[in-house]
Amino acid sequence: MIPPGGNMMKRLFLIAILSFVFAFTAFSKNEFSITYVDGFLRIQTRISQLTFNTREGVLNEMALTMETYNKVYGYGEDGFDLLLNGEKIAPDKVLVNNQDVSSFEGKTEILKENEGVEIDFHYGQTIKRITIPYGPYYEISIELLGEIPEGLTLSLPRLADFNPNNNTDRVNETGKVFTSYYQKTVALAIWSIERGQTSFRLDGSKYVNQLPISSDGVRVNGYVGPAKKLTFIQAVFPEEYVWLSRTVNSYPKASSWYDPLFYLLVYLMDWLYNLTKNYGWALILYTIIVRLALFPLTFSQTKSMITRKKLEKDTEYIKIMKIQDNQKKQKELMDFYKKNKASPAAGCLPTLLQLPIFLLLYAVIRYESELFAFGPTFFFWQDLSIGGFKENILIVIISFVINFFNTLITSSDTKQAKQGLLMAGIFPFLFITLATGLQIYWVAQSVIQWIITLLLFKKSGVQGISMKEFFLSFKK
């Protein structure tokens, strides 16, 4: 038996307090880790995983790990190999963050926040330095320092095997930027020469990714990540972005027809972050702006609901609802709505129109996941890209409470309220594993919807049911 209203409220309050305490302990860390086993060095970041063969001094494998494990590179004689007069050479010493790589043997070391990874491969007096910075942009850089022997060549990773009939390699007109794309994984590698008297070949051959190194060395900045992250590419390569954006758009599956609207919303989110310096607050402002833009649809939908609720008190409506024959009841009900210019479909149309917009907004928030992962703390959430019960239970409870009050406003009787509350309780839990950033968006838009509904219903003089009526109904 369900307890009376007073006890029910006490129980809900207790659950909310316990959930808050539980959620307060949910500190999600965004950590870099180093693992070294039997000559293989694995660098695990929040967004990617890189494995190096330290004996040969090459990148053995790379995967993107932000959402799912997506292997984008496997060694193919192009993993930052150093070739001396055409012959591959191996390092004689390897340092990781200025420590000998052997000191990491058989263990996993967690790096400090904001600390990246620097790997120095020593070849006598020549140093090949690979840097993986702490950040969301899939950056990686390589630098050759020290004494550079004549005839030295650096081979940079390409994501797809060279195919003269279907070549995805691109080199810009200056020979300073090289791209490689793999359609199956929709991943892109970009290598841009920042320093050094050298350039990529413009002949379209299989050796395009091999750089001859002059005596002053070289520094190459890189991006290995999703091809569709144009704003990330712009952040890493601002000067080359015009050429790069055209190149990316030329690759199959790397762009979509709705990109102009999509990136407009992405730039809006980025602008709001620059304004607030916090992705949590940026999400809330983002939701407010979007809901204001959609207000005409929301207003139309709510007014249609109010009109139908007013008609529920009409004697003709009450008479129709008493008809036992369901087919006859539905026909007369539709005729009644038509006569009073209150078609039930009028409330559904705005919802259907909002659906593609909501899906687009959902895609924008997913797009920003890497930035959420490295963004500042929002209250006690350190990583808005992570979902799960522990991270989202407090938000789900808040969402349930908001939907509870919204259901009371829009319900005609306690039976309808119970049905609405059942859906309001189940729906948030079905999506509790989604990223916290998405949950914040959902709660923010629920609050806005509740405020709009409350004001419009109050202005129209239409009342739902009270909390007292709802809880007393359980005694019957």
Secondary structure, DSSP 4 states (H G I P E B T S, - for coil): -PPPHHHHHHHHHHHHHHHHHHHHT-------EEEEETTEEEEE-SSEEEEEETTTTEEEEEEE-SSS-EEEEE-SS-SSEEEETTEE---SEEEETTEEGGGGBTEEEEPPTT--EEEEEEETTEEEEEEE-SSSS-EEEEEEEE---TTEEEEPP-SS---TTS---EE-TTS-EEEEEETTTTEEEEEEEEESS----SS--TTTTEEE--TT-EEEEEEEEETT-HHHHHHH-STTHHHHHHHHHHSTTS--TTHHHHHHHHHHHHHHHHHHS-HHHHHHHHHHHHHHHTHHHHHHHHHHHHHHHHHTTSHHHHHHHT-S-HHHHHHHHHHHHHHTT--THHHHHHHHHHHHHHHHHHHHHHHTHHHHHHSPPBTTBS-TT-BSHHHHHHHHHHHHHHHHHHHHHH-SSHHHHHHHHHHHHHHHHHTTTSBHHHHHHHHHHHHHHHHHHHHHHHHHT-----HHHHHHGGG-
